[in-house]
């Protein structure tokens, strides 16, 4: 399997004192705090951003409803 250091990034959970120096072909992988995967935001802060995003989407949908 070929892995590209330029195309891949590393995301870790919100843990202090963790060594994230992972290298591919001598190149250190970059890190990201969050990314979108299967229409959900995966974050180093756990599921809170996902929950807040769902609440915002629900609120937006509810404000579009009109009373019958």
PDB file with SEQRES, HELIX, SHEET and CRYST1 records, atoms N, CA, C and O in Angstrom:
SEQRES   1 A   68  UNK UNK UNK UNK UNK UNK UNK UNK UNK UNK UNK UNK UNK          
SEQRES   2 A   68  UNK UNK UNK UNK UNK UNK UNK UNK UNK UNK UNK UNK UNK          
SEQRES   3 A   68  UNK UNK UNK UNK UNK UNK UNK UNK UNK UNK UNK UNK UNK          
SEQRES   4 A   68  UNK UNK UNK UNK UNK UNK UNK UNK UNK UNK UNK UNK UNK          
SEQRES   5 A   68  UNK UNK UNK UNK UNK UNK UNK UNK UNK UNK UNK UNK UNK          
SEQRES   6 A   68  UNK UNK UNK                                                  
HELIX    1 AA1 UNK A   48  UNK A   64  1                                  17    
SHEET    1 AA1 2 UNK A   9  UNK A  10  0                                        
SHEET    2 AA1 2 UNK A  30  UNK A  31  1                                        
SHEET    1 AA2 2 UNK A  23  UNK A  24  0                                        
SHEET    2 AA2 2 UNK A  27  UNK A  28 -1                                        
SHEET    1 AA3 2 UNK A  34  UNK A  37  0                                        
SHEET    2 AA3 2 UNK A  40  UNK A  43 -1                                        
CRYST1    1.000    1.000    1.000  90.00  90.00  90.00 P 1           1          
ATOM      1  N   UNK A   1       0.844  -1.166   0.000  1.00  0.00           N  
ATOM      2  CA  UNK A   1       0.000   0.000   0.000  1.00  0.00           C  
ATOM      3  C   UNK A   1       0.893   1.233   0.000  1.00  0.00           C  
ATOM      4  O   UNK A   1       1.896   1.289   0.711  1.00  0.00           O  
ATOM      5  N   UNK A   2       0.515   2.214  -0.802  1.00  0.00           N  
ATOM      6  CA  UNK A   2       1.251   3.476  -0.838  1.00  0.00           C  
ATOM      7  C   UNK A   2       0.496   4.521  -0.025  1.00  0.00           C  
ATOM      8  O   UNK A   2      -0.721   4.663  -0.147  1.00  0.00           O  
ATOM      9  N   UNK A   3       1.229   5.240   0.799  1.00  0.00           N  
ATOM     10  CA  UNK A   3       0.651   6.300   1.623  1.00  0.00           C  
ATOM     11  C   UNK A   3       1.378   7.593   1.299  1.00  0.00           C  
ATOM     12  O   UNK A   3       2.608   7.649   1.309  1.00  0.00           O  
ATOM     13  N   UNK A   4       0.604   8.631   1.013  1.00  0.00           N  
ATOM     14  CA  UNK A   4       1.174   9.930   0.679  1.00  0.00           C  
ATOM     15  C   UNK A   4       1.179  10.831   1.912  1.00  0.00           C  
ATOM     16  O   UNK A   4       0.133  11.055   2.521  1.00  0.00           O  
ATOM     17  N   UNK A   5       2.342  11.342   2.278  1.00  0.00           N  
ATOM     18  CA  UNK A   5       2.443  12.256   3.420  1.00  0.00           C  
ATOM     19  C   UNK A   5       1.769  13.588   3.107  1.00  0.00           C  
ATOM     20  O   UNK A   5       1.305  14.271   4.020  1.00  0.00           O  
ATOM     21  N   UNK A   6       1.707  13.966   1.840  1.00  0.00           N  
ATOM     22  CA  UNK A   6       1.079  15.232   1.465  1.00  0.00           C  
ATOM     23  C   UNK A   6      -0.446  15.153   1.525  1.00  0.00           C  
ATOM     24  O   UNK A   6      -1.102  16.144   1.844  1.00  0.00           O  
ATOM     25  N   UNK A   7      -1.017  13.983   1.221  1.00  0.00           N  
ATOM     26  CA  UNK A   7      -2.469  13.847   1.153  1.00  0.00           C  
ATOM     27  C   UNK A   7      -3.102  13.395   2.468  1.00  0.00           C  
ATOM     28  O   UNK A   7      -4.323  13.462   2.610  1.00  0.00           O  
ATOM     29  N   UNK A   8      -2.313  12.943   3.417  1.00  0.00           N  
ATOM     30  CA  UNK A   8      -2.847  12.428   4.671  1.00  0.00           C  
ATOM     31  C   UNK A   8      -2.489  13.341   5.834  1.00  0.00           C  
ATOM     32  O   UNK A   8      -1.405  13.921   5.888  1.00  0.00           O  
ATOM     33  N   UNK A   9      -3.425  13.448   6.752  1.00  0.00           N  
ATOM     34  CA  UNK A   9      -3.236  14.245   7.964  1.00  0.00           C  
ATOM     35  C   UNK A   9      -3.557  13.375   9.169  1.00  0.00           C  
ATOM     36  O   UNK A   9      -4.131  12.295   9.030  1.00  0.00           O  
ATOM     37  N   UNK A  10      -3.191  13.843  10.332  1.00  0.00           N  
ATOM     38  CA  UNK A  10      -3.370  13.112  11.574  1.00  0.00           C  
ATOM     39  C   UNK A  10      -4.262  13.916  12.507  1.00  0.00           C  
ATOM     40  O   UNK A  10      -4.082  15.123  12.663  1.00  0.00           O  
ATOM     41  N   UNK A  11      -5.227  13.241  13.127  1.00  0.00           N  
ATOM     42  CA  UNK A  11      -6.064  13.884  14.136  1.00  0.00           C  
ATOM     43  C   UNK A  11      -6.032  13.022  15.387  1.00  0.00           C  
ATOM     44  O   UNK A  11      -6.264  11.815  15.324  1.00  0.00           O  
ATOM     45  N   UNK A  12      -5.747  13.642  16.517  1.00  0.00           N  
ATOM     46  CA  UNK A  12      -5.724  12.926  17.789  1.00  0.00           C  
ATOM     47  C   UNK A  12      -6.825  13.460  18.686  1.00  0.00           C  
ATOM     48  O   UNK A  12      -7.333  14.562  18.477  1.00  0.00           O  
ATOM     49  N   UNK A  13      -7.186  12.676  19.676  1.00  0.00           N  
ATOM     50  CA  UNK A  13      -8.137  13.158  20.671  1.00  0.00           C  
ATOM     51  C   UNK A  13      -7.464  14.232  21.503  1.00  0.00           C  
ATOM     52  O   UNK A  13      -6.238  14.348  21.501  1.00  0.00           O  
ATOM     53  N   UNK A  14      -8.248  15.008  22.206  1.00  0.00           N  
ATOM     54  CA  UNK A  14      -7.747  16.128  22.989  1.00  0.00           C  
ATOM     55  C   UNK A  14      -6.989  15.609  24.216  1.00  0.00           C  
ATOM     56  O   UNK A  14      -7.499  15.632  25.337  1.00  0.00           O  
ATOM     57  N   UNK A  15      -5.766  15.143  23.977  1.00  0.00           N  
ATOM     58  CA  UNK A  15      -4.941  14.562  25.042  1.00  0.00           C  
ATOM     59  C   UNK A  15      -3.638  15.351  25.119  1.00  0.00           C  
ATOM     60  O   UNK A  15      -2.973  15.569  24.106  1.00  0.00           O  
ATOM     61  N   UNK A  16      -3.278  15.778  26.330  1.00  0.00           N  
ATOM     62  CA  UNK A  16      -2.010  16.481  26.516  1.00  0.00           C  
ATOM     63  C   UNK A  16      -0.863  15.479  26.554  1.00  0.00           C  
ATOM     64  O   UNK A  16      -1.060  14.297  26.837  1.00  0.00           O  
ATOM     65  N   UNK A  17       0.312  15.960  26.271  1.00  0.00           N  
ATOM     66  CA  UNK A  17       1.542  15.165  26.358  1.00  0.00           C  
ATOM     67  C   UNK A  17       1.511  13.910  25.493  1.00  0.00           C  
ATOM     68  O   UNK A  17       1.910  12.836  25.941  1.00  0.00           O  
ATOM     69  N   UNK A  18       1.041  14.042  24.265  1.00  0.00           N  
ATOM     70  CA  UNK A  18       1.046  12.906  23.352  1.00  0.00           C  
ATOM     71  C   UNK A  18       2.000  13.205  22.205  1.00  0.00           C  
ATOM     72  O   UNK A  18       2.007  14.312  21.668  1.00  0.00           O  
ATOM     73  N   UNK A  19       2.789  12.236  21.841  1.00  0.00           N  
ATOM     74  CA  UNK A  19       3.749  12.395  20.754  1.00  0.00           C  
ATOM     75  C   UNK A  19       3.052  12.079  19.433  1.00  0.00           C  
ATOM     76  O   UNK A  19       2.653  10.938  19.197  1.00  0.00           O  
ATOM     77  N   UNK A  20       2.906  13.074  18.582  1.00  0.00           N  
ATOM     78  CA  UNK A  20       2.224  12.873  17.302  1.00  0.00           C  
ATOM     79  C   UNK A  20       3.189  12.941  16.130  1.00  0.00           C  
ATOM     80  O   UNK A  20       2.780  13.245  15.009  1.00  0.00           O  
ATOM     81  N   UNK A  21       4.444  12.666  16.370  1.00  0.00           N  
ATOM     82  CA  UNK A  21       5.426  12.678  15.292  1.00  0.00           C  
ATOM     83  C   UNK A  21       5.367  11.365  14.521  1.00  0.00           C  
ATOM     84  O   UNK A  21       6.161  10.455  14.762  1.00  0.00           O  
ATOM     85  N   UNK A  22       4.431  11.278  13.602  1.00  0.00           N  
ATOM     86  CA  UNK A  22       4.313  10.101  12.748  1.00  0.00           C  
ATOM     87  C   UNK A  22       4.821  10.495  11.375  1.00  0.00           C  
ATOM     88  O   UNK A  22       4.391  11.495  10.800  1.00  0.00           O  
ATOM     89  N   UNK A  23       5.738   9.698  10.860  1.00  0.00           N  
ATOM     90  CA  UNK A  23       6.384  10.039   9.595  1.00  0.00           C  
ATOM     91  C   UNK A  23       6.102   8.981   8.536  1.00  0.00           C  
ATOM     92  O   UNK A  23       5.998   7.790   8.830  1.00  0.00           O  
ATOM     93  N   UNK A  24       5.983   9.447   7.298  1.00  0.00           N  
ATOM     94  CA  UNK A  24       5.846   8.589   6.128  1.00  0.00           C  
ATOM     95  C   UNK A  24       6.950   8.986   5.171  1.00  0.00           C  
ATOM     96  O   UNK A  24       7.026  10.143   4.758  1.00  0.00           O  
ATOM     97  N   UNK A  25       7.802   8.051   4.816  1.00  0.00           N  
ATOM     98  CA  UNK A  25       8.959   8.334   3.953  1.00  0.00           C  
ATOM     99  C   UNK A  25       9.798   9.486   4.496  1.00  0.00           C  
ATOM    100  O   UNK A  25      10.314  10.294   3.723  1.00  0.00           O  
ATOM    101  N   UNK A  26       9.938   9.568   5.823  1.00  0.00           N  
ATOM    102  CA  UNK A  26      10.748  10.599   6.452  1.00  0.00           C  
ATOM    103  C   UNK A  26      10.071  11.948   6.574  1.00  0.00           C  
ATOM    104  O   UNK A  26      10.670  12.893   7.087  1.00  0.00           O  
ATOM    105  N   UNK A  27       8.814  12.060   6.105  1.00  0.00           N  
ATOM    106  CA  UNK A  27       8.074  13.325   6.188  1.00  0.00           C  
ATOM    107  C   UNK A  27       7.028  13.213   7.289  1.00  0.00           C  
ATOM    108  O   UNK A  27       6.251  12.259   7.329  1.00  0.00           O  
ATOM    109  N   UNK A  28       7.018  14.209   8.192  1.00  0.00           N  
ATOM    110  CA  UNK A  28       6.069  14.216   9.303  1.00  0.00           C  
ATOM    111  C   UNK A  28       4.667  14.522   8.784  1.00  0.00           C  
ATOM    112  O   UNK A  28       4.472  15.447   7.996  1.00  0.00           O  
ATOM    113  N   UNK A  29       3.692  13.731   9.239  1.00  0.00           N  
ATOM    114  CA  UNK A  29       2.303  13.989   8.866  1.00  0.00           C  
ATOM    115  C   UNK A  29       1.809  15.240   9.583  1.00  0.00           C  
ATOM    116  O   UNK A  29       2.110  15.446  10.758  1.00  0.00           O  
ATOM    117  N   UNK A  30       1.057  16.066   8.882  1.00  0.00           N  
ATOM    118  CA  UNK A  30       0.454  17.248   9.483  1.00  0.00           C  
ATOM    119  C   UNK A  30      -0.715  16.846  10.368  1.00  0.00           C  
ATOM    120  O   UNK A  30      -1.209  15.722  10.279  1.00  0.00           O  
ATOM    121  N   UNK A  31      -1.154  17.756  11.215  1.00  0.00           N  
ATOM    122  CA  UNK A  31      -2.279  17.469  12.105  1.00  0.00           C  
ATOM    123  C   UNK A  31      -3.440  18.407  11.800  1.00  0.00           C  
ATOM    124  O   UNK A  31      -3.243  19.519  11.310  1.00  0.00           O  
ATOM    125  N   UNK A  32      -4.648  17.946  12.095  1.00  0.00           N  
ATOM    126  CA  UNK A  32      -5.859  18.749  11.957  1.00  0.00           C  
ATOM    127  C   UNK A  32      -6.662  18.623  13.247  1.00  0.00           C  
ATOM    128  O   UNK A  32      -6.555  17.619  13.952  1.00  0.00           O  
ATOM    129  N   UNK A  33      -7.463  19.636  13.557  1.00  0.00           N  
ATOM    130  CA  UNK A  33      -8.300  19.602  14.755  1.00  0.00           C  
ATOM    131  C   UNK A  33      -9.646  18.945  14.471  1.00  0.00           C  
ATOM    132  O   UNK A  33     -10.237  18.337  15.363  1.00  0.00           O  
ATOM    133  N   UNK A  34     -10.138  19.061  13.231  1.00  0.00           N  
ATOM    134  CA  UNK A  34     -11.400  18.425  12.867  1.00  0.00           C  
ATOM    135  C   UNK A  34     -11.444  18.188  11.364  1.00  0.00           C  
ATOM    136  O   UNK A  34     -10.674  18.772  10.602  1.00  0.00           O  
ATOM    137  N   UNK A  35     -12.361  17.319  10.955  1.00  0.00           N  
ATOM    138  CA  UNK A  35     -12.566  17.052   9.540  1.00  0.00           C  
ATOM    139  C   UNK A  35     -13.968  16.498   9.349  1.00  0.00           C  
ATOM    140  O   UNK A  35     -14.603  16.047  10.303  1.00  0.00           O  
ATOM    141  N   UNK A  36     -14.449  16.534   8.110  1.00  0.00           N  
ATOM    142  CA  UNK A  36     -15.776  16.037   7.810  1.00  0.00           C  
ATOM    143  C   UNK A  36     -15.663  14.614   7.284  1.00  0.00           C  
ATOM    144  O   UNK A  36     -14.878  14.339   6.377  1.00  0.00           O  
ATOM    145  N   UNK A  37     -16.451  13.709   7.858  1.00  0.00           N  
ATOM    146  CA  UNK A  37     -16.446  12.303   7.465  1.00  0.00           C  
ATOM    147  C   UNK A  37     -17.886  11.804   7.457  1.00  0.00           C  
ATOM    148  O   UNK A  37     -18.568  11.844   8.481  1.00  0.00           O  
ATOM    149  N   UNK A  38     -18.339  11.339   6.313  1.00  0.00           N  
ATOM    150  CA  UNK A  38     -19.708  10.845   6.171  1.00  0.00           C  
ATOM    151  C   UNK A  38     -20.729  11.861   6.683  1.00  0.00           C  
ATOM    152  O   UNK A  38     -21.618  11.523   7.465  1.00  0.00           O  
ATOM    153  N   UNK A  39     -20.593  13.093   6.237  1.00  0.00           N  
ATOM    154  CA  UNK A  39     -21.504  14.196   6.573  1.00  0.00           C  
ATOM    155  C   UNK A  39     -21.500  14.587   8.048  1.00  0.00           C  
ATOM    156  O   UNK A  39     -22.387  15.321   8.484  1.00  0.00           O  
ATOM    157  N   UNK A  40     -20.533  14.122   8.820  1.00  0.00           N  
ATOM    158  CA  UNK A  40     -20.415  14.517  10.224  1.00  0.00           C  
ATOM    159  C   UNK A  40     -19.039  15.122  10.454  1.00  0.00           C  
ATOM    160  O   UNK A  40     -18.063  14.734   9.812  1.00  0.00           O  
ATOM    161  N   UNK A  41     -18.970  16.072  11.371  1.00  0.00           N  
ATOM    162  CA  UNK A  41     -17.689  16.676  11.716  1.00  0.00           C  
ATOM    163  C   UNK A  41     -17.063  15.866  12.846  1.00  0.00           C  
ATOM    164  O   UNK A  41     -17.653  15.710  13.914  1.00  0.00           O  
ATOM    165  N   UNK A  42     -15.867  15.356  12.597  1.00  0.00           N  
ATOM    166  CA  UNK A  42     -15.114  14.621  13.613  1.00  0.00           C  
ATOM    167  C   UNK A  42     -14.123  15.609  14.204  1.00  0.00           C  
ATOM    168  O   UNK A  42     -13.338  16.216  13.475  1.00  0.00           O  
ATOM    169  N   UNK A  43     -14.153  15.774  15.519  1.00  0.00           N  
ATOM    170  CA  UNK A  43     -13.361  16.806  16.177  1.00  0.00           C  
ATOM    171  C   UNK A  43     -12.527  16.224  17.310  1.00  0.00           C  
ATOM    172  O   UNK A  43     -12.836  15.159  17.846  1.00  0.00           O  
ATOM    173  N   UNK A  44     -11.468  16.939  17.664  1.00  0.00           N  
ATOM    174  CA  UNK A  44     -10.663  16.524  18.815  1.00  0.00           C  
ATOM    175  C   UNK A  44     -11.361  16.850  20.131  1.00  0.00           C  
ATOM    176  O   UNK A  44     -10.861  16.491  21.198  1.00  0.00           O  
ATOM    177  N   UNK A  45     -12.495  17.517  20.072  1.00  0.00           N  
ATOM    178  CA  UNK A  45     -13.238  17.879  21.273  1.00  0.00           C  
ATOM    179  C   UNK A  45     -14.397  16.917  21.542  1.00  0.00           C  
ATOM    180  O   UNK A  45     -15.290  17.238  22.326  1.00  0.00           O  
ATOM    181  N   UNK A  46     -14.396  15.758  20.912  1.00  0.00           N  
ATOM    182  CA  UNK A  46     -15.447  14.770  21.133  1.00  0.00           C  
ATOM    183  C   UNK A  46     -16.659  15.035  20.265  1.00  0.00           C  
ATOM    184  O   UNK A  46     -16.530  15.538  19.149  1.00  0.00           O  
ATOM    185  N   UNK A  47     -17.836  14.699  20.768  1.00  0.00           N  
ATOM    186  CA  UNK A  47     -19.057  14.796  19.972  1.00  0.00           C  
ATOM    187  C   UNK A  47     -19.787  16.123  20.138  1.00  0.00           C  
ATOM    188  O   UNK A  47     -20.817  16.327  19.496  1.00  0.00           O  
ATOM    189  N   UNK A  48     -19.298  17.025  20.968  1.00  0.00           N  
ATOM    190  CA  UNK A  48     -19.991  18.294  21.202  1.00  0.00           C  
ATOM    191  C   UNK A  48     -20.215  19.082  19.910  1.00  0.00           C  
ATOM    192  O   UNK A  48     -21.330  19.557  19.698  1.00  0.00           O  
ATOM    193  N   UNK A  49     -19.209  19.250  19.029  1.00  0.00           N  
ATOM    194  CA  UNK A  49     -19.467  19.978  17.781  1.00  0.00           C  
ATOM    195  C   UNK A  49     -20.540  19.315  16.924  1.00  0.00           C  
ATOM    196  O   UNK A  49     -21.326  20.004  16.273  1.00  0.00           O  
ATOM    197  N   UNK A  50     -20.579  17.985  16.918  1.00  0.00           N  
ATOM    198  CA  UNK A  50     -21.588  17.264  16.141  1.00  0.00           C  
ATOM    199  C   UNK A  50     -22.981  17.545  16.699  1.00  0.00           C  
ATOM    200  O   UNK A  50     -23.920  17.790  15.942  1.00  0.00           O  
ATOM    201  N   UNK A  51     -23.109  17.508  18.011  1.00  0.00           N  
ATOM    202  CA  UNK A  51     -24.399  17.765  18.647  1.00  0.00           C  
ATOM    203  C   UNK A  51     -24.847  19.197  18.373  1.00  0.00           C  
ATOM    204  O   UNK A  51     -26.007  19.427  18.032  1.00  0.00           O  
ATOM    205  N   UNK A  52     -23.939  20.162  18.519  1.00  0.00           N  
ATOM    206  CA  UNK A  52     -24.287  21.563  18.259  1.00  0.00           C  
ATOM    207  C   UNK A  52     -24.685  21.771  16.805  1.00  0.00           C  
ATOM    208  O   UNK A  52     -25.595  22.549  16.517  1.00  0.00           O  
ATOM    209  N   UNK A  53     -24.017  21.089  15.891  1.00  0.00           N  
ATOM    210  CA  UNK A  53     -24.352  21.189  14.472  1.00  0.00           C  
ATOM    211  C   UNK A  53     -25.753  20.641  14.210  1.00  0.00           C  
ATOM    212  O   UNK A  53     -26.523  21.239  13.459  1.00  0.00           O  
ATOM    213  N   UNK A  54     -26.080  19.516  14.819  1.00  0.00           N  
ATOM    214  CA  UNK A  54     -27.415  18.921  14.639  1.00  0.00           C  
ATOM    215  C   UNK A  54     -28.499  19.821  15.226  1.00  0.00           C  
ATOM    216  O   UNK A  54     -29.572  19.960  14.640  1.00  0.00           O  
ATOM    217  N   UNK A  55     -28.227  20.432  16.374  1.00  0.00           N  
ATOM    218  CA  UNK A  55     -29.198  21.351  16.978  1.00  0.00           C  
ATOM    219  C   UNK A  55     -29.437  22.536  16.049  1.00  0.00           C  
ATOM    220  O   UNK A  55     -30.579  22.951  15.855  1.00  0.00           O  
ATOM    221  N   UNK A  56     -28.371  23.081  15.474  1.00  0.00           N  
ATOM    222  CA  UNK A  56     -28.505  24.218  14.556  1.00  0.00           C  
ATOM    223  C   UNK A  56     -29.302  23.825  13.316  1.00  0.00           C  
ATOM    224  O   UNK A  56     -30.132  24.604  12.849  1.00  0.00           O  
ATOM    225  N   UNK A  57     -29.067  22.638  12.779  1.00  0.00           N  
ATOM    226  CA  UNK A  57     -29.807  22.180  11.603  1.00  0.00           C  
ATOM    227  C   UNK A  57     -31.286  21.993  11.930  1.00  0.00           C  
ATOM    228  O   UNK A  57     -32.150  22.353  11.131  1.00  0.00           O  
ATOM    229  N   UNK A  58     -31.577  21.432  13.099  1.00  0.00           N  
ATOM    230  CA  UNK A  58     -32.962  21.228  13.515  1.00  0.00           C  
ATOM    231  C   UNK A  58     -33.661  22.558  13.733  1.00  0.00           C  
ATOM    232  O   UNK A  58     -34.807  22.732  13.317  1.00  0.00           O  
ATOM    233  N   UNK A  59     -32.988  23.492  14.376  1.00  0.00           N  
ATOM    234  CA  UNK A  59     -33.563  24.818  14.607  1.00  0.00           C  
ATOM    235  C   UNK A  59     -33.871  25.510  13.289  1.00  0.00           C  
ATOM    236  O   UNK A  59     -34.928  26.122  13.141  1.00  0.00           O  
ATOM    237  N   UNK A  60     -32.957  25.417  12.332  1.00  0.00           N  
ATOM    238  CA  UNK A  60     -33.180  26.033  11.019  1.00  0.00           C  
ATOM    239  C   UNK A  60     -34.390  25.409  10.330  1.00  0.00           C  
ATOM    240  O   UNK A  60     -35.185  26.123   9.719  1.00  0.00           O  
ATOM    241  N   UNK A  61     -34.538  24.092  10.420  1.00  0.00           N  
ATOM    242  CA  UNK A  61     -35.676  23.419   9.793  1.00  0.00           C  
ATOM    243  C   UNK A  61     -36.983  23.804  10.481  1.00  0.00           C  
ATOM    244  O   UNK A  61     -37.995  24.015   9.814  1.00  0.00           O  
ATOM    245  N   UNK A  62     -36.968  23.898  11.805  1.00  0.00           N  
ATOM    246  CA  UNK A  62     -38.185  24.248  12.541  1.00  0.00           C  
ATOM    247  C   UNK A  62     -38.630  25.678  12.271  1.00  0.00           C  
ATOM    248  O   UNK A  62     -39.831  25.951  12.258  1.00  0.00           O  
ATOM    249  N   UNK A  63     -37.700  26.591  12.057  1.00  0.00           N  
ATOM    250  CA  UNK A  63     -38.088  27.980  11.788  1.00  0.00           C  
ATOM    251  C   UNK A  63     -38.741  28.126  10.417  1.00  0.00           C  
ATOM    252  O   UNK A  63     -39.437  29.110  10.167  1.00  0.00           O  
ATOM    253  N   UNK A  64     -38.526  27.168   9.537  1.00  0.00           N  
ATOM    254  CA  UNK A  64     -39.149  27.213   8.207  1.00  0.00           C  
ATOM    255  C   UNK A  64     -40.585  26.694   8.221  1.00  0.00           C  
ATOM    256  O   UNK A  64     -41.347  26.942   7.287  1.00  0.00           O  
ATOM    257  N   UNK A  65     -40.951  25.977   9.280  1.00  0.00           N  
ATOM    258  CA  UNK A  65     -42.312  25.443   9.371  1.00  0.00           C  
ATOM    259  C   UNK A  65     -43.293  26.571   9.674  1.00  0.00           C  
ATOM    260  O   UNK A  65     -42.987  27.513  10.405  1.00  0.00           O  
ATOM    261  N   UNK A  66     -44.467  26.443   9.094  1.00  0.00           N  
ATOM    262  CA  UNK A  66     -45.517  27.437   9.353  1.00  0.00           C  
ATOM    263  C   UNK A  66     -46.670  26.742  10.075  1.00  0.00           C  
ATOM    264  O   UNK A  66     -46.936  25.566   9.827  1.00  0.00           O  
ATOM    265  N   UNK A  67     -47.348  27.450  10.955  1.00  0.00           N  
ATOM    266  CA  UNK A  67     -48.490  26.824  11.631  1.00  0.00           C  
ATOM    267  C   UNK A  67     -49.583  26.463  10.625  1.00  0.00           C  
ATOM    268  O   UNK A  67     -49.784  27.154   9.626  1.00  0.00           O  
ATOM    269  N   UNK A  68     -50.280  25.369  10.913  1.00  0.00           N  
ATOM    270  CA  UNK A  68     -51.342  24.901  10.006  1.00  0.00           C  
ATOM    271  C   UNK A  68     -52.622  25.610  10.310  1.00  0.00           C  
ATOM    272  O   UNK A  68     -53.636  25.359   9.659  1.00  0.00           O  
TER     273      UNK A  68                                                      
END                                                                             
